[in-house]
Amino acid sequence: MNKALVGPGMVSTLAEDAEPGVHYEPDALSGAYMLQHRIHASLVASGPQEMDVLAWTTKIALECIGQAALGHSFDPLVDTSRCELGQTAMKLFPAISRLHLWADAFPYLDRVPTRMRRCLASFYPLRVVLELRKLIDVVILHGARMIEAKKHALKEGELGAMEQMACGNDFMSVLIKANMAAPEADKLPDAEVVAQTAVLIVTATDTTSNTLGRILHLLANNLRAQRRLREEAIEAWQDGDIAYGRLLQLPFLDAVFRETMRLYAPATWVIRDARKDIVLPLATPIVGNDGTVMDEILVPKGCEVIVGLMGANTSKAIWGEDALEWKPERWLNPLPPTVAQNTFPGVSPNLMSFSGGRRACIGWKFAELEIKALLSILLLRLTFSPGSKDIIWRAAHAVFPTIRDDATTPQLPLTVGLYHATPPN
């Protein structure tokens, strides 16, 4: 499915097919620093207003991944109009989820070669297939234009582009420079370079913006937690800057992030295909239809396994009777012994929200840093409270917010106002 959507990118490449990688250290705060001064004037200039916060978190997430990973600015964030790529990112995962309902009814489609599936997509009579094809084409077109512009500038010897590429620490600059320096036999084809761009845009925009929106929604309904988080942010940013390490270690900010990821992970399940016959051990024995007690099950080669990530994250046997409650404070105290006793295979300690193993979320640390930076920056100047519409979060490949009267359009209307510090007595 991943290869059919965006091509041979990182998430769809098998280990034996992977080319040698490049060392890359993203500067996740660079975009956040530049956005800090724009958000205040762009969002609220005069008094509290109800606005679609998701539209802004999507644009912010897109801009951050654009600057930090792609060396490109997608949206200047100077007005409330939605950019085409941001709109596309919000619609992608709901469309993919609707497509999966049809894909399950036609399991033999997986045997059709990827290129042929993309060609046939234009002739499918299903509206969701045509819609998804258009959305993917927008992402790929933007990625192709971006890569072509960088390559053209380098070939023409444009001074500005040469200097930018020479000192660029973004993923795409590193990749293009490494690819140009590689032997001809090891060079990545253009289609794969474009696919890497599409993967970054798709995976790093929607889930990040939805998670940031979820936290703001929770804080809007929990003013005590919002005040505490703002006080911590004000103290941390009092010098006008903050180091990566300190930002990641702010105790209540970390607690809010971890508790939100535990209870409201942006993706509630992942799908894996067994590449060989395996015997899967079970933490708790189950009883089969014939009454047999089983502590392991056979998963044959080619079997599609849907892994629910929320089972471990919200198990009362592991987290206690309040497992289904949002309590950031639980991370400020020693966790229950049952958490330590259960070894989580996830890449993030004690959580399955980013999955685990070689197919785990490749950008989970970048996402954590980006969300924490943006959240602390927003709370320095803005307040959030409930809007006039009921918010309902819908389950898809990435959980997204809607209003009760419109269950298909991603949106998160909240009341946003300016923060005015209370002068000391």
Buried (B, 14 or more C-beta within 10 A) or exposed (E): BBBBBBBBBBBBBEEEEEEEEEEBEBBBBBBBBBBBEBBBEBBBEEEBEBBBBBBBBBBBBBBBBBBBBBBBEBBEBEEEEBBEBBBBBBBBBBBBBBBBEEBEEEEEEEEBEBEEBBEEBEEBEEEBBBBBBBBBBBBBBBBBEBBEEBBEBBEEEBEEBEEBBEEBBBBBBBBBBBBEEBEEEEBBEEEBBBBBBBBBBBBBBBBBBBBBBBBBBBBBBBEEBBEBBBEBBBEBBEEEEBEEEEBBEBEBBBBBBBBBBBBBBBBBBBEBEBEEEBEEEEEEEEEEEEEEEEEEEEBEEEEEEEEEBBEBBBBEEBBBEEBEEBBBEBBEEEBBEEBEEBEBEBBBEBBBBBBBEEEBBBBBBBBBBBBBBBBBBBBBBBBBBBBEBEBEBBEBBBBBBBBEEEEEBBBBBBBBBBBEEEEEE
